[in-house]
């Protein structure tokens, strides 16, 4: 086999049957501790669905440190 044949063999798509899958459990921070979203009551699930996510410029990092981390690739500038 050559490299191209090996690459094509690796690109074979894996398909799972529904009974082989497992649910992904989502956790979030609530009132200072983490809980699975599935355990929320109906009101808390509604609040969770309405959340807005944002990124604060600099993320609370000092300006010089922000530039250093950006140059290092540790954080991205969006």
Backbone torsions as a table, in degrees:
resi	resn	phi	psi	omega
1	UNK	NA	147.4	175.8
2	UNK	-103.2	179.2	-177.0
3	UNK	-62.7	-36.2	-179.4
4	UNK	-66.8	-40.0	178.0
5	UNK	-64.9	-41.6	177.9
6	UNK	-62.0	-40.9	-179.5
7	UNK	-64.7	-44.1	178.7
8	UNK	-63.1	-36.7	178.8
9	UNK	-66.7	-34.2	-179.6
10	UNK	-74.8	-23.8	-177.6
11	UNK	-82.8	4.2	179.4
12	UNK	-60.7	128.5	-176.9
13	UNK	-77.3	132.7	177.7
14	UNK	-95.5	128.3	-179.8
15	UNK	-119.6	129.2	178.7
16	UNK	-102.5	142.6	172.5
17	UNK	-77.1	156.4	-178.8
18	UNK	-56.3	-38.0	-178.7
19	UNK	-72.0	-14.0	177.4
20	UNK	-88.7	-13.2	-177.8
21	UNK	-83.3	157.8	174.5
22	UNK	-130.0	146.9	-178.3
23	UNK	-69.7	148.4	176.6
24	UNK	-91.8	124.9	-179.8
25	UNK	-91.8	122.5	-178.7
26	UNK	-98.5	128.1	177.2
27	UNK	-113.3	152.6	176.2
28	UNK	-145.4	161.5	-179.5
29	UNK	-87.3	126.3	179.3
30	UNK	-133.5	123.2	176.1
31	UNK	50.7	41.6	173.6
32	UNK	88.3	0.9	176.2
33	UNK	-142.1	165.9	-177.0
34	UNK	-98.8	140.3	179.2
35	UNK	-141.4	151.0	174.4
36	UNK	-72.5	137.3	-178.9
37	UNK	-61.5	-32.4	-179.0
38	UNK	-60.7	-24.0	-178.2
39	UNK	-87.4	-2.1	-179.5
40	UNK	-69.5	149.6	171.4
41	UNK	-77.1	173.7	-173.6
42	UNK	-60.7	-36.0	179.0
43	UNK	-68.0	-43.7	-180.0
44	UNK	-68.2	-35.3	176.4
45	UNK	-62.9	-38.9	177.1
46	UNK	-64.1	-43.3	177.4
47	UNK	-61.4	-42.4	-179.9
48	UNK	-61.7	-41.5	-179.3
49	UNK	-66.3	-27.1	-177.7
50	UNK	-90.0	-2.2	-178.2
51	UNK	-60.3	145.2	174.5
52	UNK	-113.3	134.4	179.9
53	UNK	-104.6	141.8	-178.9
54	UNK	-145.1	162.9	175.5
55	UNK	-123.9	121.7	179.2
56	UNK	-78.7	132.8	179.9
57	UNK	-55.2	127.4	179.9
58	UNK	82.5	-16.4	176.9
59	UNK	58.1	26.4	179.5
60	UNK	79.8	10.2	180.0
61	UNK	-92.7	141.4	178.5
62	UNK	-57.6	146.9	-173.0
63	UNK	-55.2	-47.4	179.3
64	UNK	-63.9	-41.3	178.9
65	UNK	-65.6	-38.0	178.3
66	UNK	-59.0	-46.9	179.6
67	UNK	-63.9	-41.4	-179.1
68	UNK	-63.5	-43.9	-179.9
69	UNK	-68.1	-36.6	177.8
70	UNK	-63.4	-43.5	179.7
71	UNK	-65.2	-34.3	179.4
72	UNK	-76.2	-20.0	-179.0
73	UNK	92.2	7.2	-179.3
74	UNK	-72.8	-29.5	176.1
75	UNK	-133.4	155.9	179.7
76	UNK	-106.3	149.8	174.1
77	UNK	-96.4	110.8	-179.0
78	UNK	-99.1	NA	NA
